Amino acid sequence: MSAASSEVAGEAQSIAPAPRRTVWTDIRQDVRRAAWERMPGNKGEPTTGQMIGAFLRPTTLVVVAYRWNRAVRGMKIPVIKQLLAIPITIFDRVLAAFTGVTIMPQADIGPGFLIHTPYAINIGGTKIGENCTVASGVVIGAGSYGVGDNVYFGAGAKLIGDAKIGNNVVIVANSLVLTDVKDNLTVVGVPARIKLRGGRPQRFPSGANAPKPAGK
C-alpha cells in the first residue's frame, strides 16, 4: 500500500463514528464495571455468574433504574411513554428509599457508573463522564458545569455551585469543591484548595469493549 493510501486510510479510521450509545450498552458497562471492581486483584474478565451477582446488587439496580427512567422520559410515543413511566418511577422511588441514593433523570451519566457504597447520595441534573465512582454521602449539584471521565468521589465529597471537574480526578473524602478542577489532580479540603498532581484513573481489564485507562 502506498504512503498516500495509508494516509487516507488512517484519516478515514480517525473520523469513523464512535459506537452508538444505548440504554443497553450503558447498563452492560455499568454491570461489568460493578463485577470487575470486586474481582480479586481487579484482573481478568467477569464471568456470567459475577455479572449476574453484580446486577442484583441494590447499588447497581439504582443505576439501572436511573438508565431506564431517563430512557423512558426521552421517548416520543405518548401512550407507551406513560405506561412505562408508571412502573419505572415506582421502582426508582422504592430503590431510592431503600438505598438512600437519588439520581435525577435529567442527569446525563456516561457508561461505567459505579456506586461504591450507598446512602445519602444525591446526583443532580448535570453531565458526568465515563467510569465515575461515588461513595456514601456524595452530593453533585445540578448547577455544576459537569464532571469528566474517570473521576472518583470519596465518601462525603460535595460538588456545589458552577464548578467543573476534569478527567482523572480524585475528590478526597469530605472535600467540598467550589471551583474548577483541572485534569489529573487529587483535591482535598473544605473548600478544596489543596491540589496534588496525579489523579487516579480507574483501570479495567483488557478487551474490545472494556473502558480504556486514561492516556492509553
N, C-alpha and C positions, 0 to 999 in steps of 0.2 A: 504494500500500500504506500502511495506517495505521501510526502510530507503534507501536501495540500489536502489530500483526502483525510489524513489523520487529524488535521486541524479542524476540518469541517465536522468530522465525526465527534471530536471532542466537544465542539461548540454545541452540536445537537444534543449530546448527552447532558451538558451542563444546563441546558434550558428545558430539559424534559420535565413535564409536570410532576409534582410530588403526588404520592398516593393519596387518594381521596379519603378524608376522614369521615367516618360514620359513627353512629352511636355504638354499633357492634365492635368496630375496631378499637374505639376508645375503651370500652368495657373490657375487651380482651387484654389490652395493655395494662389497665388498672389491676385486673385479677392476676395477670402474670407477674407484675411487679410485687404485689402483695405476697404471692407464693415465693418468689425469689428472695424477698427480703428476710424470710425466716429460714432459708436453706443454710445448712452448715457451711460456713466459710463463704457464703454468697457466691457459690460457683456452680456451673452446670446449668442445665435446662430443667424447669419444673416438670414433674411428672403429672399425669392426668389426675391422680389422687391428690397431689399437692395443690393443683389448680382448683379442684372441687372444694377442698378444705379452705383455701383462701377465699373463694367466692362466698362461702357460707358464714364467714366472719361478719359480725354486725358492722364493723367499720368499713368493710368492703361493700356490704349491702347498702349502706348510706350513700356511697359514691355511685353505685348502680342506680339507686332511686333518683339521685340528682340527674344522672345522664338521661334517664327516661322522662323525668319531669321536664327537663329542658327541651328534649326532642318533641314531646307531645305539645308543648306550648308553641313550638315553631311550626307545627302542622298547619296546613291551609285548607283542610277538609272539615268544614264546620261540625257536622253531626258526630263523625268519628272522633274528632278532637275532644269534644265534650264528654263522650262516652269513655274515652281512655283517661281523660284528666281526672275523673272522679276517683277511680281505684288507685291510681298512681299517687294522687295527692294524699289520700288516706294512708297509704303505705309509707309515704315520705314523712308524714307527721308522726305516725307511730314510731318509726325508727328514730326520728329526732328526739322524741320524748324518752325513748329507751336508752339512747346513746349520748344524748346531750350535744349532738352535732347538728348545726343548722347551716345548710348551704343554699344560698338564694339561687333560684333557677336562672336569674339574669347573669350569673357568673359564667364566664367563658373559660373553662379549665381544660388545659391540654391533656393528652393521654399520659398514663403512668402516675396518676394522682394517688397518693398514699396517706391515709390517716394512721399514723403510727400508734397513737393511744387516744381514746375517745374522751368525751366530757368537756363541756364549756368551750366548744369550738364554734366560732361564728365567722362565716365567709360571705362577704357582701358581693354585690354585683359588679365585679371587676374582672379584668383579664389576667389569667395565670398561665404560665407556660407549661412545658412538659416536665414530668418527673418531679413534681413538687411534693414535699413531705411536711406534714403538720403534726404537732403533738398536742397534748391536753392544754386547754386554756388559750389557744391561739385565736387572735382576732385579726381579720384582714378587712379593713373598711372598704365600703363601696366607693368612697371618694378617692381612693388611691389611683394612680396612673398605671398600675399594672405590676405584675411580677414576672420575671424572666424564667428561663429554663434551669432545672437542677438547683432549686432553692430549698433550703432546709429551715423550717421554723421550729426552734426549740420550745419546750413547754412554757406557756405563759407569754410568749412573744406577741407583740402587738404592732400592726402596721396601721397607722392612723393618719388622716389628712390626705393631702395630694402627693405624697411621696411615691417614688418609683423604684423598684428593686431590679437590679440587673441579673445577669446569668451567673451561675455557680457561686451563690452567696449563702453563707450560714448566718442566721439570726440567732444569737445565743439566747438561752432560756431567760425569760423575764425581761428581755430587752424591749424598748419602746422606740420604734422607728418613726421619725417625723420628717426626715429629709431624704433626698435621693441617695441610693447606694449603687455604686458602680459595680462592674463585673469582677468576679474573682476576689471577693473580700469576705472577711468574717467581722461582724459588727456586734458590739456589746455596749450596754449602758442604758440608763434612764435619764434623759433621752440617749439614744445610741450614738455616741460621739467617738468612741474608740473603734477605729477601723484597722484591721490587721490584714496583711496580704495573705492570700491563699484560702479561697473558699473551698468547700469540699464537694466536688461533683459526685453525683450519685451514680455508681458504676453498676453495670449489668452484664449478664453472660453474653457471649458472642452468639450470633445467629442473624439470619437475614431480616427478621422482624424485630430484633432486640433494639432498645434505645441505645444510642452510642454515647460513650463518655465525651465530655467536652474536649474539643481540640483534637479528636481522633478522626 
